[in-house]
Amino acid sequence: MTDVARLAGVSHQTVSRVLNGHPNVREQTRLRVQAAIAELGYRPNRAARTLVTGRSQVIGVVTQNTTLYGPASLLAALEQTAAEEGFAVSVGSVRDLDRVSISAVVERHLAHRVAGIVVIAPVESAGEALEHLPKDVPLVTVDGDPRRPVPLVTVDQVAGARDATRHLLDAGHRTVWHVSGPADWFDSAGRIEGWRETLRAAGADVPPLIPGDWSAASGYRCGQMLARMPEVTAIFTANDHLALGVLRALHENGRRVPDEISVVGFDDVPEAAYFIPPLTTVRPDFTAVARASLDLLLAQIESGLVGESRLTIAPTLVPRQSVAPPSS
């Protein structure tokens, strides 16, 4: 820092203020310091900063080792949002979100003196582990169990499923069939709840649930069965990969989308707009979830108080060409 100050012709206190984003620095001075930093290749010593400030600039994240679009997108949004606040992210991935695995990763994060921890906990097995974590650690769960007394930020799964089901009913369909996600996922449970609630509120029949997982292969198997049922005119799938499999099965069985059957997904994966036909779906705001999670965590870090806040982020319905009124 002294070398940067000498090259820029300022004090080392001014360099410190620039590094910490202090507002009381003239723009010309800030640019001069930043140029000196770039020229010298200076990088702040995070270990030394932790000793001086008493606070780490690293946030620990616990997540399942998966390539599923939702958790992967959320992790990317957390890393980006944390970087904007001057924090690095240390990711601990586990194969199973159970008590032993989560506790081990949390202990590893704490050994590295992270400032706080975010647990992406979308499955039931993670619930017990969260209750046994240290109570004095700044902690936020994402997409976790709403029944647990821990700070939580989540996509409003019920509202998203409600919008998807209502969109199909408003198109003129008498009822909507649902291909669900895995039974132990809170996302899946919320989407089932929103689907059923909307059908009942409309006075529509509630068809039997079609259980699936999150994969296109599962959607294909479910779609093969639904394609052979002439009474099926509208399908809401728990994610876009299930919808992709359903669309393939419908096509193979000569059921035209949306002329004969309408389909709505959930997640708005980047490829959804390029399905045949382009898929109507529900888009979660992963950036908003990450921002709310980080804000909640930073508030705990600053205050030293761990509360039981609950924040839900509304998703958005994205209409495309996979929905139409039922054929006569």
C-alpha positions in Angstrom: 0.0 0.0 0.0 2.9 2.3 0.7 4.3 1.6 -2.8 0.9 2.5 -4.3 0.8 5.7 -2.3 4.3 6.7 -3.3 3.6 6.1 -7.0 0.2 8.0 -6.9 1.6 10.8 -4.8 -0.9 10.4 -2.0 -0.9 9.1 1.6 -1.4 5.5 2.4 -4.6 6.5 4.2 -5.9 7.8 0.9 -5.1 4.5 -0.8 -7.0 2.7 2.0 -10.0 5.0 1.5 -10.0 4.2 -2.3 -9.7 0.5 -1.6 -12.7 0.6 0.8 -14.9 2.7 -1.5 -14.9 5.7 0.8 -17.0 8.5 -0.7 -14.7 11.4 0.5 -12.1 11.0 -2.2 -11.9 13.3 -5.2 -12.5 11.5 -8.5 -9.2 12.6 -9.9 -7.3 11.2 -6.9 -9.3 8.0 -7.0 -8.4 7.5 -10.7 -4.7 8.2 -9.9 -4.7 5.6 -7.1 -6.4 3.0 -9.3 -3.9 3.5 -12.0 -1.0 3.0 -9.6 -2.7 -0.2 -8.3 -3.0 -1.5 -11.8 0.6 -0.6 -12.7 2.0 -2.3 -9.6 -0.4 -5.3 -9.7 -1.3 -4.6 -6.0 -3.7 -7.0 -4.3 -5.0 -6.3 -0.8 -4.0 -9.0 1.7 -7.2 -10.4 3.0 -5.6 -12.1 6.0 -4.1 -8.8 7.1 -7.4 -7.0 6.5 -9.2 -9.6 8.7 -6.7 -9.0 11.5 -7.1 -5.2 11.3 -10.9 -5.1 10.9 -11.8 -8.2 12.8 -14.1 -9.2 9.9 -13.4 -11.7 7.1 -14.2 -10.7 3.5 -15.2 -14.2 2.7 -18.7 -15.7 2.7 -19.1 -19.5 3.0 -21.7 -21.2 0.8 -23.0 -24.7 1.3 -24.7 -26.3 -1.7 -25.4 -29.6 -3.2 -23.0 -30.8 -5.9 -25.5 -30.6 -8.8 -25.8 -29.1 -12.3 -29.5 -28.5 -11.9 -30.4 -25.1 -13.4 -31.9 -23.5 -10.3 -29.2 -24.2 -7.7 -26.4 -23.5 -10.2 -28.0 -20.2 -11.2 -28.5 -19.2 -7.6 -24.9 -20.0 -6.8 -23.6 -17.9 -9.7 -25.9 -15.0 -8.6 -24.6 -15.2 -5.1 -21.0 -15.1 -6.2 -21.7 -12.0 -8.4 -23.6 -10.2 -5.7 -21.0 -10.9 -3.1 -18.3 -9.6 -5.4 -20.2 -6.3 -5.8 -20.1 -6.0 -2.0 -16.4 -6.7 -1.8 -16.7 -10.3 -0.6 -15.3 -13.5 -2.0 -17.3 -16.7 -1.9 -15.9 -20.0 -0.6 -18.1 -22.9 -1.9 -18.5 -26.2 -0.1 -20.3 -28.7 -2.2 -21.7 -31.9 -0.8 -23.2 -34.9 -2.5 -26.1 -35.2 0.0 -27.6 -32.4 1.9 -27.8 -34.3 5.2 -26.8 -33.4 8.8 -23.3 -35.0 8.6 -22.3 -33.5 5.3 -23.6 -30.0 6.0 -22.1 -29.9 9.5 -18.7 -30.9 8.1 -18.7 -28.1 5.4 -19.9 -25.5 7.9 -17.1 -26.5 10.3 -14.6 -26.2 7.5 -15.9 -22.7 6.6 -15.7 -21.6 10.3 -12.2 -22.9 10.5 -11.3 -20.4 7.7 -13.0 -17.6 9.6 -15.7 -16.8 7.1 -17.8 -13.7 7.8 -21.1 -15.6 7.5 -22.7 -18.7 5.8 -25.4 -19.2 3.1 -26.9 -22.6 2.9 -28.8 -23.5 -0.3 -31.1 -26.1 1.3 -33.9 -27.1 -1.0 -34.5 -30.6 0.3 -36.0 -31.9 3.5 -32.9 -33.7 4.7 -31.1 -30.3 5.2 -33.6 -29.2 7.8 -32.3 -31.2 10.7 -28.7 -30.1 10.0 -29.6 -26.4 10.2 -31.1 -26.8 13.6 -27.8 -28.2 14.9 -25.5 -25.5 13.6 -23.9 -22.9 15.9 -26.4 -20.3 17.0 -23.9 -17.4 17.0 -22.9 -17.7 13.3 -24.5 -15.3 10.8 -26.5 -17.7 8.6 -29.1 -17.5 5.9 -30.8 -20.4 4.1 -32.1 -20.2 0.5 -35.1 -22.2 -0.7 -35.1 -24.0 2.7 -37.8 -25.3 5.0 -40.2 -22.5 5.9 -41.1 -24.3 9.1 -37.6 -24.1 10.5 -36.6 -21.1 12.8 -33.7 -19.9 10.7 -33.5 -16.8 8.4 -34.8 -17.8 5.0 -35.0 -16.3 1.5 -36.9 -18.2 -1.2 -38.6 -17.9 -4.5 -42.4 -17.8 -4.1 -43.0 -21.3 -5.6 -46.7 -21.2 -4.7 -47.3 -17.9 -6.5 -45.3 -19.1 -9.6 -47.4 -22.3 -9.8 -50.5 -20.3 -9.3 -49.6 -18.0 -12.2 -48.8 -21.0 -14.5 -52.0 -22.8 -13.7 -54.2 -19.7 -14.0 -52.6 -18.9 -17.3 -53.7 -22.2 -18.7 -57.2 -21.9 -17.2 -57.6 -18.4 -18.6 -56.7 -19.8 -22.0 -59.9 -21.9 -21.7 -58.7 -25.2 -20.5 -61.1 -27.0 -18.1 -58.3 -28.4 -15.9 -54.5 -28.7 -15.8 -52.4 -31.8 -15.3 -49.1 -31.5 -13.3 -45.8 -33.3 -13.7 -44.1 -32.7 -10.4 -40.5 -32.6 -9.2 -39.0 -34.9 -6.5 -41.2 -35.3 -3.4 -38.5 -34.2 -1.0 -37.8 -30.9 -2.6 -39.5 -27.7 -1.1 -39.6 -26.2 -4.6 -41.6 -29.2 -5.8 -44.0 -29.1 -2.8 -44.7 -25.4 -3.3 -45.4 -25.8 -7.0 -47.8 -28.7 -6.2 -49.6 -26.5 -3.6 -50.0 -23.6 -6.0 -51.3 -25.9 -8.7 -53.9 -27.6 -6.5 -54.9 -24.4 -4.8 -55.6 -22.6 -8.1 -57.7 -25.5 -9.6 -59.8 -25.7 -6.4 -60.3 -22.0 -6.3 -61.5 -22.1 -9.9 -63.9 -25.0 -9.2 -61.9 -27.2 -11.6 -61.3 -30.9 -11.3 -57.9 -31.7 -9.7 -56.3 -34.5 -11.8 -54.0 -37.1 -10.2 -50.5 -35.9 -9.7 -47.9 -37.2 -12.2 -44.7 -37.7 -10.1 -41.4 -37.1 -11.8 -37.9 -35.8 -11.0 -36.2 -32.8 -12.6 -34.9 -34.5 -15.7 -36.0 -34.4 -19.4 -36.0 -38.2 -19.3 -38.5 -38.2 -16.5 -40.7 -35.7 -18.4 -40.5 -37.9 -21.5 -41.7 -41.0 -19.6 -44.6 -39.0 -18.0 -45.3 -37.4 -21.4 -45.7 -40.8 -23.1 -48.5 -41.6 -20.6 -50.2 -38.2 -20.9 -50.0 -38.3 -24.7 -52.3 -41.3 -24.7 -55.0 -39.6 -22.6 -57.4 -37.7 -24.9 -58.8 -35.8 -21.9 -55.4 -34.0 -21.4 -55.4 -30.6 -22.9 -53.1 -28.6 -20.6 -49.9 -29.6 -18.7 -47.9 -27.7 -16.1 -44.4 -29.2 -15.5 -42.4 -28.4 -12.4 -39.4 -27.3 -14.5 -38.4 -26.7 -18.1 -36.4 -29.9 -18.5 -39.5 -31.9 -17.6 -41.3 -29.8 -20.2 -38.7 -30.6 -22.8 -39.2 -34.3 -22.3 -43.0 -33.9 -22.3 -42.8 -32.0 -25.6 -40.7 -34.8 -27.2 -43.2 -37.4 -26.1 -46.2 -35.4 -27.3 -44.5 -34.9 -30.7 -43.8 -38.7 -31.1 -47.4 -39.5 -30.3 -48.8 -37.0 -32.8 -50.2 -34.6 -30.2 -49.6 -31.1 -31.5 -48.5 -28.3 -29.1 -50.3 -25.9 -28.6 -53.1 -26.9 -31.0 -54.1 -30.0 -29.0 -52.2 -29.7 -25.7 -50.7 -26.6 -24.0 -47.6 -26.8 -21.9 -46.1 -24.5 -19.3 -42.8 -25.0 -17.5 -40.9 -23.4 -14.6 -37.3 -21.8 -14.4 -37.0 -20.2 -17.8 -33.8 -21.9 -18.8 -31.9 -20.1 -21.5 -33.0 -22.7 -24.1 -36.7 -22.4 -23.3 -37.2 -19.7 -25.9 -35.8 -22.1 -28.5 -37.9 -25.2 -27.7 -40.4 -26.2 -30.4 -42.7 -24.4 -29.8 -41.0 -21.7 -27.6 -42.0 -22.6 -24.0 -44.3 -20.5 -21.8 -42.6 -20.7 -18.4 -42.2 -19.1 -15.0 -38.9 -17.1 -14.4 -37.5 -17.0 -10.9 -35.4 -13.9 -10.1 -32.2 -15.5 -8.9 -30.4 -12.2 -8.7 -33.1 -10.8 -6.4 -32.9 -13.9 -4.2 -29.1 -13.6 -4.0 -29.3 -9.8 -3.2 -31.9 -10.4 -0.5 -29.9 -13.3 1.0 -26.7 -11.2 1.1 -28.4 -8.2 2.5 -29.9 -10.3 5.3 -26.5 -11.9 6.0 -24.6 -8.6 6.0 -27.2 -7.2 8.4 -26.5 -10.1 10.8 -22.7 -9.6 10.4 -23.0 -5.9 11.2 -25.4 -6.2 14.1 -24.2 -9.5 15.5 -27.9 -10.5 15.8 -29.3 -13.6 14.2 -33.1 -13.4 13.6 -35.7 -15.4 11.9 -36.5 -13.3 8.9 -38.6 -14.7 6.0 -38.4 -13.2 2.5 -40.1 -14.5 -0.6 -39.3 -13.2 -4.0 -42.0 -13.3 -6.6 -41.3 -15.0 -10.0 -42.6 -13.8 -13.4 -44.7 -15.6 -15.9 -43.1 -15.5 -19.4 -45.8 -16.2 -22.1 -44.6 -17.8 -25.3 -46.1 -20.0 -28.0 -46.7 -23.3 -26.1 -50.1 -22.2 -24.8 -53.3 -21.8 -26.8 -57.1 -22.3 -26.2 -58.2 -25.9 -26.4 -59.3 -27.2 -29.8 -63.0 -27.7 -30.3 
